[in-house]
Amino acid sequence: MDRSLFVVMSGAKETLHAQSAVSNNLANVNTPGFKADLEQFRSMPVFGPGHPSRVYALDERPATDFNPGTSQTTGRELDIAIKGEGWMAVQAPDGSESYVRRGDLRVSPNGLLETGNGLPVMGENGPIAIPPAQKIDIGQDGTISIVPLGENPDTLVIVDRIKLVNPDLSQLEKGLDGLIRLKNGETADADASISLMPGSLEGSNVNSVSALVEMIELARRFELQIKMMKTVEDDADATAQLLRMG
């Protein structure tokens, strides 16, 4: 009786984990450049003393959907979208280099160019600093030019160039912080062939309809597992009652 209970309990637990991943995808359906997490169930034997006769459910994230989202024209001078394949290098909170396709850029109060969620954008020699300017222009090759304050509008000064990379997708993995890194922990080399679309913004690649349908399916699966737990409990009570009668 306890075997069936533990099997059902493990299934319910892993269903909650899967629903958490799907909920995170659905919550980021409007996050620029977000890449959806894939998830799957599989049977996992329990190894220990004796033969692995028990098999429990296991939910895992086998990969990340790296397909690009739909790009939309915004006309904003600090919005950029990557044309085709490629990634933009940013500085993660731990100081390491990571890669995103989120292009809703802004200038922080400290003068650093950063993404909409506050990650400094990397240039040729580290995070990009923007001097006081009356206009900022980002070229298709990632070159950042400004018109300094008080200067003639025709006076353009090149500040830096956004580091754009294009490693093989098989070398990339998504961390728990949602940032993309190389699996070997190294940094990717800049790729001059990557082109940007200034004034555009790439959206999330999450399919909201599919994610919502999957959430409903997981909720029904969880309800079924709870009912099975109740059935196991009822069977145990009935067995105990028969033993008391004997």
C-alpha positions as CSV (number, residue, x, y, z in Angstrom):
1,M,0.0,0.0,0.0
2,D,2.8,2.4,0.8
3,R,4.4,1.8,-2.5
4,S,1.5,3.1,-4.5
5,L,1.2,6.1,-2.1
6,F,4.9,7.1,-2.7
7,V,4.6,6.6,-6.4
8,V,1.5,8.9,-6.5
9,M,3.1,11.4,-4.2
10,S,6.3,11.7,-6.4
11,G,4.1,12.2,-9.4
12,A,2.1,15.0,-7.7
13,K,5.4,16.6,-6.5
14,E,6.9,16.6,-10.0
15,T,3.7,17.9,-11.5
16,L,4.0,20.9,-9.3
17,H,7.5,21.4,-10.5
18,A,6.4,21.3,-14.1
19,Q,3.6,23.7,-13.4
20,S,6.1,26.1,-11.9
21,A,8.1,26.1,-15.1
22,V,5.1,26.6,-17.3
23,S,3.8,29.4,-15.0
24,N,7.2,31.1,-15.3
25,N,7.0,30.9,-19.1
26,L,3.5,32.3,-19.0
27,A,4.5,35.1,-16.7
28,N,7.2,36.2,-19.2
29,V,5.0,36.2,-22.2
30,N,5.5,40.0,-22.5
31,T,9.2,40.1,-21.5
32,P,11.3,41.2,-24.4
33,G,13.7,38.6,-25.7
34,F,12.6,35.9,-23.2
35,K,13.3,32.3,-24.1
36,A,10.9,29.6,-23.0
37,D,11.9,26.7,-20.8
38,L,11.0,23.2,-22.1
39,E,10.0,20.5,-19.7
40,Q,9.2,16.8,-19.8
41,F,8.4,13.8,-17.6
42,R,10.2,10.5,-17.5
43,S,10.3,7.4,-15.3
44,M,13.2,7.2,-12.9
45,P,14.1,3.9,-11.2
46,V,15.0,4.2,-7.5
47,F,18.5,2.7,-6.9
48,G,19.5,1.4,-3.6
49,P,20.0,-1.9,-1.7
50,G,18.5,-4.7,-3.8
51,H,17.0,-4.4,-7.2
52,P,15.6,-1.1,-8.5
53,S,12.0,-2.4,-8.5
54,R,10.3,1.0,-7.9
55,V,10.0,3.7,-10.5
56,Y,9.0,7.2,-9.7
57,A,8.1,10.2,-11.9
58,L,10.7,12.8,-12.7
59,D,10.2,16.3,-14.2
60,E,13.2,17.8,-15.9
61,R,14.2,20.7,-18.2
62,P,15.9,19.1,-21.1
63,A,16.5,22.3,-23.1
64,T,15.5,25.9,-23.8
65,D,13.6,27.1,-26.8
66,F,16.1,29.4,-28.5
67,N,13.9,30.3,-31.4
68,P,13.6,34.1,-31.8
69,G,10.5,35.9,-30.9
70,T,8.5,38.2,-33.1
71,S,10.1,41.6,-33.7
72,Q,8.1,44.8,-33.7
73,T,9.0,48.3,-34.8
74,T,8.9,50.8,-31.8
75,G,10.8,53.8,-33.2
76,R,12.6,54.3,-29.9
77,E,16.3,55.1,-30.4
78,L,17.5,52.7,-27.6
79,D,15.4,49.7,-28.7
80,I,17.3,47.1,-30.7
81,A,16.6,43.7,-32.1
82,I,19.1,41.2,-33.4
83,K,18.5,40.2,-37.0
84,G,18.6,36.5,-37.3
85,E,20.9,34.5,-35.0
86,G,23.2,36.0,-32.4
87,W,23.2,37.3,-28.8
88,M,24.1,40.5,-27.0
89,A,26.7,40.3,-24.2
90,V,25.7,41.7,-20.8
91,Q,27.2,41.6,-17.3
92,A,25.4,39.3,-14.9
93,P,24.9,40.3,-11.3
94,D,27.8,38.0,-10.3
95,G,30.1,39.9,-12.7
96,S,30.3,37.2,-15.3
97,E,29.5,37.6,-18.9
98,S,26.2,36.3,-20.2
99,Y,24.1,36.6,-23.3
100,V,20.6,37.9,-23.9
101,R,18.4,39.0,-26.8
102,R,16.5,41.6,-24.7
103,G,16.9,44.9,-26.5
104,D,14.9,47.4,-24.4
105,L,18.0,49.4,-23.5
106,R,18.3,52.5,-21.3
107,V,20.9,54.7,-19.7
108,S,21.2,54.3,-15.9
109,P,21.6,57.3,-13.6
110,N,25.3,56.3,-13.4
111,G,25.6,56.6,-17.2
112,L,25.8,52.9,-17.9
113,L,24.0,51.4,-20.9
114,E,21.8,48.6,-19.5
115,T,18.9,46.3,-20.4
116,G,15.4,46.9,-19.2
117,N,16.1,44.6,-16.2
118,G,19.2,46.5,-15.2
119,L,22.0,44.4,-16.7
120,P,25.0,46.4,-18.0
121,V,25.6,46.0,-21.7
122,M,29.1,44.9,-22.6
123,G,31.2,46.7,-25.2
124,E,34.7,46.1,-26.6
125,N,36.4,46.7,-23.2
126,G,33.7,46.0,-20.6
127,P,30.4,47.7,-19.6
128,I,29.5,50.6,-21.9
129,A,29.4,54.1,-20.3
130,I,27.4,56.8,-22.1
131,P,28.6,60.4,-21.5
132,P,25.9,63.1,-21.2
133,A,24.4,63.4,-24.6
134,Q,21.4,65.0,-26.4
135,K,21.1,62.1,-28.8
136,I,22.2,58.5,-28.9
137,D,22.3,56.5,-32.0
138,I,22.9,52.7,-32.3
139,G,24.1,51.5,-35.7
140,Q,23.3,48.2,-37.3
141,D,26.7,46.9,-36.4
142,G,26.3,47.8,-32.8
143,T,28.3,51.0,-32.9
144,I,27.1,53.6,-30.4
145,S,27.4,57.2,-31.4
146,I,26.2,60.3,-29.5
147,V,25.8,64.0,-30.0
148,P,27.4,65.5,-26.8
149,L,25.5,68.1,-24.8
150,G,26.0,71.6,-26.2
151,E,27.4,70.4,-29.5
152,N,26.1,70.9,-33.0
153,P,23.6,68.2,-34.0
154,D,25.9,67.2,-36.8
155,T,28.7,66.4,-34.4
156,L,28.7,62.6,-33.8
157,V,31.2,60.9,-31.4
158,I,31.6,57.2,-31.4
159,V,31.5,55.9,-27.8
160,D,31.7,52.1,-28.0
161,R,30.4,49.1,-29.8
162,I,28.0,46.5,-28.4
163,K,29.6,43.1,-28.1
164,L,27.6,40.7,-30.3
165,V,28.3,37.0,-30.3
166,N,27.0,33.9,-32.2
167,P,28.2,30.7,-30.5
168,D,26.7,27.4,-31.5
169,L,23.4,26.8,-29.8
170,S,24.6,23.4,-28.6
171,Q,27.2,25.2,-26.5
172,L,24.6,27.4,-24.7
173,E,22.6,26.8,-21.6
174,K,20.1,28.8,-19.6
175,G,20.9,29.3,-15.9
176,L,18.5,29.6,-13.0
177,D,18.8,33.3,-13.2
178,G,17.3,33.2,-16.8
179,L,20.6,34.3,-18.4
180,I,22.3,32.4,-21.2
181,R,26.0,31.3,-20.8
182,L,28.4,28.9,-22.4
183,K,28.4,25.4,-20.9
184,N,32.1,25.4,-20.4
185,G,32.0,28.7,-18.4
186,E,34.1,30.6,-20.9
187,T,33.2,33.8,-22.9
188,A,32.3,33.8,-26.5
189,D,34.3,35.8,-29.1
190,A,32.7,38.9,-30.8
191,D,31.2,38.3,-34.2
192,A,31.2,41.2,-36.6
193,S,28.7,39.6,-39.0
194,I,25.8,40.0,-36.6
195,S,23.4,42.8,-37.6
196,L,21.0,44.8,-35.4
197,M,17.6,46.4,-36.2
198,P,17.6,49.7,-34.4
199,G,14.2,51.0,-33.4
200,S,12.8,47.5,-33.1
201,L,12.2,45.1,-30.2
202,E,12.1,41.3,-30.1
203,G,9.3,39.9,-28.0
204,S,9.1,36.7,-26.0
205,N,8.9,33.4,-27.9
206,V,6.4,31.9,-25.4
207,N,3.2,30.7,-27.0
208,S,0.6,31.9,-24.5
209,V,-2.1,29.6,-25.8
210,S,0.0,26.5,-25.6
211,A,1.3,27.4,-22.2
212,L,-2.2,28.0,-20.8
213,V,-3.4,24.7,-22.2
214,E,-0.4,22.9,-20.6
215,M,-1.2,24.5,-17.3
216,I,-4.8,23.2,-17.4
217,E,-3.5,19.7,-18.3
218,L,-1.1,19.8,-15.4
219,A,-3.8,21.0,-13.0
220,R,-6.0,18.1,-14.0
221,R,-3.1,15.6,-13.7
222,F,-2.5,16.9,-10.1
223,E,-6.2,16.6,-9.2
224,L,-6.1,13.0,-10.5
225,Q,-3.1,12.2,-8.3
226,I,-4.7,13.7,-5.3
227,K,-7.8,11.5,-5.9
228,M,-5.5,8.4,-6.2
229,M,-3.9,9.4,-2.8
230,K,-7.5,9.4,-1.4
231,T,-8.2,6.0,-2.9
232,V,-5.0,4.6,-1.3
233,E,-6.1,6.0,2.0
234,D,-9.6,4.5,1.7
235,D,-8.1,1.1,0.8
236,A,-5.8,1.2,3.8
237,D,-8.7,2.1,6.1
238,A,-10.8,-0.8,4.7
239,T,-7.9,-3.2,5.2
240,A,-7.4,-2.1,8.7
241,Q,-11.1,-2.5,9.4
242,L,-11.0,-6.1,8.1
243,L,-8.1,-6.9,10.3
244,R,-9.9,-5.5,13.3
245,M,-12.9,-7.7,12.5
246,G,-10.7,-10.7,12.3
